[in-house]
Amino acid sequence: MTRAVHQLLPDLAAGDAIGTITLQTRRLLRELGFESEIYASVVDERLRDEARPAARIEDELRDGDALIYRMSIGSPLASTVLRLRVPRIVVYHNITPPAYYRATNPRVAQRLEAGREELALLAPRVDLCIGDSAFNAEEARLLGARRTTVVPPLVDLRRLRPRPSRPQQPPLLVFLSRVAPNKRHDDLIRMLAALRASAQPDARLAIVGRFTDTEDYVAALRDLACELHVDGAVDWMGRLDDVQAGDLYARAAVYVCASEHEGFCVPLLEAMAFDVPIVAYAAAAVPDTLGGAGILLRHKDPLVWAAAVDRAVRDTTLRAELIARGRRRLQDFSEDAVRTRLAAALREIGVVPEAQT
């Protein structure tokens, strides 16, 4: 029997996908009958009452407890997890291949390299590796994980106030994510140039996300937009709060994603919640997350992308079908569905609340 299931992670940040998922998971764990706290090395000041210092985890874990460690980057916490003698679960959110960052931020590249090395150490030693996508679970398995399963993240879509999008004119294409090299914003800018030169001369692209840590990459993107004469049609919006992000989705015609590496891609669910059709590159976890609820492209030809986006804008029958698929796909990520899968995953390794023993 298990008294508590605590979560440990390097950074708990407000507005960050993993931070939000961690808070949501704590609520689910408590609803399942476990005591549950969050421990983090760095805690956003806005969340200071939501977490305890990671340094306290070894002293505060007791017999009958279990631990979930959230991995997305290298951290000294990995050695802490190896020392603990309680049931240990790694939730693997995926680690971006370091090659994407070596030219733009060597410090981040080093942390990513360390994270991949740490996953190779942890995967064979922990009791369970949970991937939030089949893509992530398979990567953990290939690194020696003895037991893997998939539990999708519980995404709090209500914070965005979802409602059916009413696309503005001219059509607005949206991509929300970290502004990082693996996201391939450059391919979206090339697509925009092709689209404006053909079927949608007034189309605009909103690039939304944190611009820090990748300043050289952002500068190169701005230069590319100027070279292709679409700099006036790209809206660089930085990071938005929930209200602003919801309002943006509610004006969007199409959500576009050319990313080459995603461990899950939460914004795909956000776009579905607003009935925004999706055109995406079929890489990493994106096909798994979409589950047929969008247009998947398997190459980067800007003209092909422009044609697909134009069809998603103009073809009312196709838009209605994509919207219907998105609504059905969202049911797989409902709170009840995620709670059930989380409880089943924990039960596989004997982690059940005291009240159920």
N, C-alpha and C positions, 0 to 999 in steps of 0.2 A: 504494500500500500504506500501511497505517496502523499505527503502532507502538503508540499509546496513545489511548484515549478517556476523557477526564476529565469529571467532573461539577462544575458550579458552581451554588451556590444561596445565597440570602441567609441562611437560618437552618437549621441542622441540629439538630433537637430530638429528644430521646429520647421514645419513645412517640407521637410525631407521625406521622400517616399518610405525609406526604411524606418525612420523615426516614427512616422504615422502608423506604419504596419506594426511596429513594436508595441505602441500604445493600444492599438486595437486587439492585438494578441493577448496582452495582459488582461483585457476585459473578458475575452473569451475564456481564458484559463480560469479566471475567477468564477465565471458562470458555470464552468464544468465542475467546480467544487474544489479547486486548488487555491491555496494561498499563492500569491504571485507578486514579485517586485521586479523592478528594472534596475540594473547596475550598468554604469557607463563610465569610461575614462574621462570623456569630455561631454558636458551637458550644457545645452543651450540655456542661456539665462532665462528665457521664457518658459523653460520646462524644468526649472530647478526644483520644483516640488514634486516632480514625477519620477525622479530617479535618485539612486544612492551612488556614492563613489564606488567605482569598480574595485578599488583596493580593499574594500570591506567584504568582498564576496567570500573569500576563503574562511574568514572568521564567522560569518553569519550563516553559511550553509550548515544544515544539520542532517543527521541520519534521517532517511525517509524523504529527503528532498531530491529534486532533479534539476538539471540545468540545460537551458537552451542558449547556445552561442550563435550569434548572427555574424556571418562572414561575408564581407564585401571588399575587404582591403586588408593589408598586413597590419598586425598589431601585436605588441608584447603580451596581450591577453591570451594569445594562443598557448603560450607556455603555462599560463595559469590553468587553462582548461585541461591540459595534459596532466597536471598535478592532482586534480580533483578526483576523489574516489566516490562519486555519486553517478547515477545514470546521466550520461552526457549526450546531448543532441546538437548537432550542427545544422543550422538552417543556412543553406548556401544560396545567397542572392546573386551569385556569380561575381567573378573578378575580371575586369576588362583586361585583355591581353596588353602587357606593358608596352609592346611595340608602338601602340597608338600614341603613347605619351612621351616617348624618349626624346623626340625633337622639340616638344612644346613645354614639357615640365618634367625634367629628370627626377625631381623629388617625388612626384606622384608615381612615376614609373617604378622607382625603387620600392615604394610601398606596395604597389601591385605585384611586383616580383616576389616580395616577401610573403604576400598573401597567398600566392599560388604554391610557394614552398611550404607554407604552414598548412594549407589544405591537404597537401600530400602527406604531411605528418599526422594530421588529425583524422583524416577520413578512415584509415584502417583501425584506429584505436577507439573511436567513440562508438556508442551503442547504436546510433541511428543518424543518417544524413538525410535531411529533408530538403528537397529542391522545391522552389516555388514554381518551377516549370519542369517538364520532362527533360528539357535540354540541360538544366542545372543538375538534376538527379543523375543523368547519364554521365556527366563530367565527373561527379563525385565517385560514381561507380568505377569509372576507368582509373581513378586514382587510388582504388583499393578499398572503398567503403564496403563494409560487410553487409549492411542493410540500408537500402534506400527506399524512399517513397516520395510522392508528390503531394504537397499541400499548397494550394494557391494562396496568395496573400489576401487578407481581408482588407479591402480598399474602402475607405469611408467616402463614398461618392456624394453623400448628402451634404457634405460641407460646401460643395460647389453649387448647390441648388439646381439640380438637373431639370431641364425643360427642353422640349423639341427646338432645335435650332431654327432660326429664321434667317437664312443666308442673306448677307448684305450684297449690294451691288456697288462696284464691281466685285466679283467673287473673291473671297478671302480664303487662302490656304493657310493652315496652322500647323506648327510643329512645336510642342512643348517638351523640353528636355534639358539636361545639362548641355552647355555649349562645349562639346568635347570632340576630339578627332574621330572617334569611332562612330559618332552620330551622323557623320557625312552630310553636314549642312551644305557642303559644296555641291553635292549632287542635286539637292533641292534648288539651289540657285541656278544651276544649269537647266533644270527642268522648267523653272519659272521663265527663263529667257526663251526657251523653245515654245512654251505655252503662249507667251505674250507676242511672239513672232508669228504665231499661227492662229489658233482658235479663240484665244482669250486675251486680246491686246491690253486690257486694263486690269488683269488679275494681279493680286498682291499676295505676298508671303509674310506671315508673322513668325519670327523666330523668337521664341520665349525661353528663357533659362538663365542660369547663373553664368556670368562671363568671367569670373575670377579663376585663376590657376591655368588658364589657357589663352592668355592675352595675345600671343603670337598667332595662334590659330584663328582667333576672332579677327585680327588685323588682316590675315590672308583672305578670310571670307569677305571682308569689306572690299578688299582690292579686287577680288573676283567679281563681285557684284558691279563694281565700277567698270571693269573690263568688258563685261557683258551688257552694260548699259541698262541695268535693272536696279541700280542702287537706290533710285527714288521709289521703287516698288517693294522694297524690303523694309519691314518694320522691325527694328531691333528693340525688343520690349523688356529685356532683363527679366528679373524674377517678379512674378505677380502674386498677390495674395489670393485667397480662395474666391473672394467676390469678383476680383478682376479676371481671374482665370475662367470662372463660370460665365461671365459676361462675354469673354472672347469666344468660348465654345459656342455660345448661343448666337453668335454672328457668323460662324464659320461655314463655308460651303463644303470643304473637304479637309480631313486630317491626313497629312502626308508624313511618311516616315521612311527615310532612306538608310537608317542605321544599319551598320554591319555587325554590331554586337549588342545584344540585349539579353539580360537574364530573365526578364518577364515583360516589361514595358507597360507600366501602369497607365500612361496616358491613352493607350488603346481602349481601355475600359471607360475612361472618362469621356472619350469621343463617342463611344457607343451610348453612354448614358444621355448624351445630348442629341442622339439621332444624327450624328455627323458621319457620313460615309468615309471609309478609310482606304487609302492607297498606300501600300507598304512594300518594302523590299523583303523578300523571303529569306531572311537570315536568322541564325541563332534561334532564340525562343519566340520570335514574332509569329511564325505560322502556328505554333502551339497555342499561343495566347489568343490569336484571332479565331482559331477554330472554324475557319470558313466564313467569317463575318466581315470580310473585306476583299479588296482586289490585291492579290499578291503578284509582284513582278520579280522575275528571277535574273534580271540584268539591269544595267544602269543607263541604257540608251535614253538621252533626254527627250528625243522625239516620241519614243514609246511611252515614257512617263507622261509627257504632255498630253498625248492622246487619251491615256487612261484617266487622267485627272479631268480632262475636258468632258469625257463621257460621264464621269461621276457627277459633274456639275449639271450637264444638260439632259441626260437620259432619265426622265422621271420614273420610268418603270424600273430601271436598274437601281436608282436611288431608293425607291420603296423596298426593293428586295434586300438591299444591303442594310437598310434600317431595320427591317424585320429580322434579319439574321443576327444583327447586333443585339437586339432586345432578347432573342432566344439565348444567345451566348452569355449574356450577363447573368442569366439564371444559374449558370454553372459556378459563378463566383459570389452567390448570395451568402449572407451571414450564416444561414442554416447549413448550406452546403460546406462551407469552410469549417464551421464548428464540428460537423460530423467527421470530416476527414482528419482534422487535428486530433480529435479524441481517438479515432481509430489508429492513427500513427503512434500515439503515445501508448495505447493499449498493447500494441505489438511488442513493445519492450517492457511490459509490465508496469507502466506508469499509469496508475488509476487512482482517483481520489479516495481518501479514507472512507468516505461515506458509501462507496460502491464495493468495498471489500468485505 
